[in-house]
């Protein structure tokens, strides 16, 4: 029996755990991800139909840790956000200045998970 050694142990292989592993690997920190779910099941197309709004700063972080190419063209840019409460008066709008770019991007959960998982399996964790 061999014992693997890592700098960090991450409990949970969801989007947050996978992203943390990718960020740590980008800085040369080894980690082990512990999750009871089978990664193959999590990557199946029908596993999770959610989508996520990823802020522009988080998209920049994904690019900084090496995921820019894997996510390029797979998200839908968020050009404005309108918040309202049903038919009540008043609302809140977020519209970036013309030179600010997008507020973020919408990504399918499966697309994010697959891009991050594929990236970290190529790293020395």
C-alpha positions in Angstrom: 0.0 0.0 0.0 1.4 3.4 -1.0 0.6 6.6 0.9 0.3 9.7 -1.2 1.3 13.0 0.3 -0.3 16.4 -0.5 0.0 19.9 0.8 -3.8 20.3 0.9 -6.8 18.0 1.1 -10.1 19.4 -0.4 -13.3 17.8 0.8 -15.8 18.0 -2.1 -15.3 17.8 -5.8 -18.0 20.3 -6.9 -17.3 23.5 -8.7 -15.8 25.2 -5.7 -13.5 22.3 -4.8 -12.4 21.8 -8.4 -11.7 25.5 -8.8 -9.7 25.6 -5.6 -7.6 22.6 -6.8 -7.0 24.3 -10.1 -5.9 27.6 -8.4 -3.6 25.7 -6.0 -2.1 23.7 -8.8 -1.4 27.0 -10.7 0.8 28.0 -7.7 2.6 24.6 -7.4 0.6 23.5 -4.3 -0.4 19.8 -4.4 -3.8 18.7 -3.3 -6.1 15.7 -3.1 -9.8 16.0 -3.8 -12.0 13.7 -1.7 -15.6 13.2 -2.9 -17.9 10.2 -2.5 -19.4 10.9 -6.0 -17.9 9.2 -9.1 -16.4 11.9 -11.3 -17.6 10.0 -14.4 -21.2 10.3 -13.2 -20.8 14.1 -12.5 -19.6 14.6 -16.1 -22.5 13.0 -17.8 -24.6 15.4 -20.0 -27.8 14.9 -18.0 -26.3 15.1 -14.5 -26.9 18.8 -13.8 -29.1 21.1 -15.9 -28.3 24.3 -14.0 -26.5 27.3 -15.4 -24.3 29.7 -13.4 -23.8 33.4 -13.8 -20.0 33.9 -13.4 -18.9 37.4 -12.6 -16.3 39.1 -14.8 -13.8 38.9 -12.0 -14.3 35.2 -11.6 -13.9 34.7 -15.4 -10.6 36.6 -15.1 -9.6 34.3 -12.2 -10.4 31.3 -14.4 -8.1 32.8 -17.1 -5.3 33.5 -14.6 -5.3 29.8 -13.4 -5.1 28.5 -16.9 -8.8 27.8 -17.8 -9.2 30.6 -20.4 -8.8 28.4 -23.5 -11.0 25.6 -22.1 -13.9 28.1 -21.5 -13.4 30.3 -24.5 -16.6 30.5 -26.5 -18.6 28.3 -24.1 -20.3 31.0 -22.1 -22.9 33.5 -22.9 -21.9 37.1 -22.1 -24.0 39.0 -19.6 -24.5 42.5 -21.0 -26.9 43.8 -18.4 -28.9 42.7 -15.3 -32.4 43.8 -14.5 -33.7 43.1 -11.0 -37.4 43.5 -10.1 -39.9 42.2 -7.6 -42.8 41.0 -9.6 -45.2 43.9 -10.5 -44.0 46.2 -7.7 -42.8 49.6 -8.6 -39.0 50.2 -8.8 -36.2 48.1 -10.1 -32.5 47.9 -10.1 -30.4 47.8 -13.3 -26.8 46.9 -13.8 -25.4 48.1 -17.1 -21.7 48.4 -17.6 -20.1 51.4 -19.3 -19.3 50.8 -23.0 -15.6 50.4 -22.2 -16.1 48.1 -19.2 -17.0 44.9 -21.2 -19.4 42.3 -19.9 -20.6 41.9 -16.3 -19.8 38.2 -16.6 -20.8 35.1 -18.4 -23.5 32.4 -18.1 -22.1 28.8 -18.2 -23.8 25.5 -18.1 -22.8 23.6 -14.9 -21.6 20.6 -16.9 -19.4 22.8 -19.1 -17.7 24.4 -16.1 -17.3 21.1 -14.3 -15.8 19.4 -17.4 -13.4 22.2 -18.2 -12.1 22.4 -14.6 -12.0 18.6 -14.1 -10.1 18.1 -17.4 -7.7 20.9 -16.5 -6.8 19.5 -13.1 -6.5 15.9 -14.2 -3.6 17.2 -16.4 -1.9 18.9 -13.5 0.4 17.6 -10.9 -1.9 17.7 -7.9 
